[in-house]
Amino acid sequence: MKIDEMEASDSCKIQVITLKLGGVFMTKHLLTLADLAKEEFETFFKRAIELKEKQKNGIAEPLLAGKSLGLLFDKPSTRTRVSFETAMIQLGGSPLFISSKDTQMSRDEPIKDTARVLSRYLDALAIRTFSQEVIQEFAESAGIPVINALTDAYHPCQVLSDLLTVIEHKGSYQDLKIAWVGDGHNMAQSWINAAGTLGFELHLACPEGYFPDAQILSGAAQKSNARITLNSDPIAAIKDADVVNTDVWASMGQEAEQEARKKIFAPFQVNAALLENAAKDVIVLHCLPAHREEEITEAVLEGPHSVVWDQSENKLHMHKAILDILIRT
């Protein structure tokens, strides 16, 4: 089905505060990519490319000297945690990892109280948690930028990093066909947010019963640039695609569903046979960790079309851009 046939909904829109930055209005918080204008996406891409080039050339800029970033995590992490911590260090600032179970929130302190206290100590707060409502509540009470480092609904920083990788390998995201194959979860939903604003062609193939949230789809469809298609046919989604994306079939918190999902998602494996339907110069993305021989085969993950290691590295450079822009705004 075409997403533009779905009814519009305002319930997925999030109120944000905006500040002026060099002629472009930037959101104070980064909660979901649906909040960003196209110019704001471009600002993040441009700054990430600049910072990556400077690091490549050995140019260090302590732009955030004396600043501190809190990392408040409910979920385990490798790439997101290390890339945020390293980004802050390379920019001259100090990261502070905070496990939520070690805070007074574990003893029922209200989120709004924790948010106001942390705002007196920190210059930004990245949160990795389950509910999007937790992120929103922090943002409503915090006096510092709040960054969504993953919720069950969205993964905005990851998709910004992924789009940076697409730009590096394809020159632009414009006029591309980008395919998502697998679960319609937080990654797929952040790709939908991006496609609604940036206007690239996005085709999603998800099993029946595992489609993205209808309100998120309809919200993106109302934007003039939206070219989004959803169905349950991975071959149709991947046909002539320039970029192919996938992710694990059972995300954190869904471990009990792992075996059942293996059977349901088996036709959606990104393998050599499926990839033959894509463009000859297709690139393959996976945000990692990967379950080899489940959602993606070893041959594809380690093959010539895979750019997952560049994709993973780009989390560092994009996180540097996000921190630089939001903290220094």
N, C-alpha and C positions, 0 to 999 in steps of 0.2 A: 504494500500500500504506500501511497504518497503521504508524507506527513502533513502537507499543506491541506489535506482533506479533514484534518482533525479540528475539533473545536478549540478556540482560544481559551486560555485561562490566565488570570492575573495572580493566582495563588502562589505561583513559583517565583514571583518577582521579589527581590530583596532590597530593602531600603539601604542606601549607602551614603556616606558623607564624602564629598569631593573637595579636593584642594587643587590649587593651581600649580603646575610645574612646567616651566619653560614653554608656556603657550598651550599646553595640553592639560585637560582636566584629568587627574588621576584619582582613582578611588583611594580612600584612606586605608581601607582594608582589602585583602584579597580573599574573598570567601568563595566565589564561584566565577567562572569566566563569563557567565551571563551578565555580570555587572560591568564588563569592560567594553568600551567603544573600540572601533577598529584602530583609531590613533593610539589608544593605550596599549593594545597588542603590539603595534609597531614600535612603540617606545621601549617596551620590554625586549623585543627582538634586537633592536639596534644597540641597546646598552649591553646586552649579553654578548653580542658579537664583538663590541669594542673591548669589553673586559677580557674575553677569551683571547683576543689578539694581543692585548697587552701582557697577559700572563705568558703567552707563547714566546713573546719577545723579552721576557724577563723584567718587565716593568711592574713594579709593585706600587700600589696607591693605597695608603692607609686612610681611605675615605671615611671609615667609620671608627676611627681611633677614639677611644673613650666611650664607645657605645656598647650596649649589651643586648643580646638576643636570648630570650627564654624559649626552650623547646619543651612544651608540655605534652607528653605522649602517653596515651592509653594503650596504643598498639605497638608491637615490636617493629623495628625498622633497621635496615642496613643502609641502603643508598640515601634515603631521605634524611636520616639523622646525620650521617657522615658528611653528606654534601652541604647541608645547612651549617654544620659546625665548621667545616673547612672554609666555606664561603665567608663566614663571619671573621674567622681568623685571618684569612688572606686580605680582607678589607680593613684589618687593623683593630677589629672589635673583639668582644669576648662572648662566646656562647655559654649557656648554662642549661644543662639537661635536667629536666624535672619529670620524674615519674609521678603521675597523678595519684597513685596509691600511697605515695609518701607525703602527700599534701593534706591539708585540713579538709579538702573536698571529700576525702575518703571518710571523714567523720561528719559529713553533711553540712559543711560550710557552703552557703549559697554561692553560685558561680559569680554573681554580680559583686560579692564581697571580695572574692579571690581576684577577679579582674581589676578592681579598683586598687587593691593592694599591690599587685604585680606591676601595675602602671606606674606606681611610685618608684619602683626599683629598676625597671627594664625600659628599653627603647623600642622593642618590638617583641611579639609573641607568636611563635608558630605552634599550632596545635594539631595533633594527630589523634583522632578519636573516632567514635562510632557514629554518633548522631550529629547531623548538620545543625540541629537546634542548639547544641552546646556551643558550637562555633559562633552562631548568631548571637547567643546570649552574651558571650564574652565580648563580642564586638560592640554590642549595645552599651556596655558598661565601661569598657576599657578606654583609657585616654591615649593609647598607643596603637600602632598598626597591629592588626590581628591577621595572621596568614593561615589559610587552610592547607595543612600539610597532609591531608587525607581524611575524608569521612566516608561513611557508607554511601553517600549520595554523590560526592564529587572528589576529583583529584586534580585541581586546577594547575598546580605548579608542575606536575608531571606532563600534562598536555602542552603547556607552554614550552617545556624542554623538548618534547617530541616535535612540536612545530618548528622549533629552532633547528632540529636535526633535519627535518624535511627541507627547510630553506637552504641549509648547507649542501645537501645532496642534490636537490632539484632546482635550486636557484630562487624558488618562490613557492608559496602554497597556492597561488592563483592558477586557475585553469587545470587543476589536478583532480583526479578521481582518487579519493581516499576511502579505503574499505576497512570496516571493523567486522571481525569474525569472532563470535563467541558470546559471552554473557553481556546483557545490557545493563551493566552495573556502573559504578562510579566513573571508571575510565571512559566507557562509552558515552555516559551522560556529559562529561566534560568535553568530549569531542563534539557532541551535539551542540553544546553552548558555543564552542568556537566556530563551528560551521555556520551557525545562524548569523553570526556577526561578520565573519571573514568571507563567506560566500563560496568556499571551495565545495566541490561535489562530494558528499558523504553518503556512502552506502553501508548500511548495517545489516548483517545477517545474524540473527539470534534464534535459538529454538523457541517454539511456541511456549508461552508461560515464563519466558526469561527476557522479555522485551524491556527496553528502557521505560522509565516512568512517563506516562502519557502527558502529564502536565509539563514536564521538561521538554518533551517533543513538541507539544503545541506552542509552548512559549518561544522556542527557537523558530518555529514555522511562521510566526507572525512577523519576523524580520524580513525586510525586503530582499536581502541577499540569499535567503535560505534555499538550499538545494539538497534536501535530505530525503533518502529513501530507506524504508525498513521492510525487510521480509525475512523468510526463513530459509532462503536458498543461498548457501555460501558461494556457489558457482556464479550465480547472477551478480552477487555483490562484488566478487573479485574480478569479474570480466573486465579486461583492459585496465585494471587499476594500476595507478602509479605508486601507490603506497598501500601496504597491507599491515593491519594491526591485529594483535590478539593479546590475551592475558590468561591467567589461570582460570580454570573452570569453577573452582570453589575458593572464594576469597576468605580473608581472616574472619572468623566467626561462623563460617559455613562448613567447618571441617566434618561435621556429622553427615553432611550431604555429599561428601566426596565420591563415594562409590556409586550412588544413584546418578550423580551428575556425569560421571564418566560414560555411562551408557547413553544418556540423553544428548551429550555434546559430541559424541564420537564422530558424527558426520561433519563437524565443524573444525576438525583438526587442520592446522595449516601445515601441509606436507607438499612434497614435490609435485604430486599429481594435481592438487588444487592450484598450486602456484603457476602451473602451465597456462592457466586461463588469464593470468594477469599480463600486464605489459612486459615486454622483454627486459626492460631496464627497471623493473619494479624494485622497490626497497621494502624490507620487512622490519617492522618494529615490534618490540615486546618490552614492557616496562620492568620486567623481572621482579621477583624470582620466577624462573621458568621450570615447569614440570616437563622435562623432555619426554617425548613419545606420548604425551597427553595432548595438550592444546597446540603444541608445535613439535616437530620432529627434530632430532639432533642434526640431521642433514640440512634442514632449512636454517636452524638457529646458527649453525657454524658455517653455513654456505655463503656463496658470493653475493647474494641479495641481502644478507643480514647486515644491519647497521646498529645492532643493539648495544654495542660497546661504545660507539660514538654517542648514541642516545643516552646511555647511562652517564657518560662523562659530562654531557651537556646539562645535567641537573645541577652540577656545581656552578657552571657559568650563568645559568638562568637564575639560580638562587642568589648569586651575587648581584645580579641586575635587580631582582625583586627587593632585596634588602637595601641596596643603594638608593633606589628610587623611593621606596616607601618611608625609610627612616630619614632620608635627607630632604623630603618634601616639606 
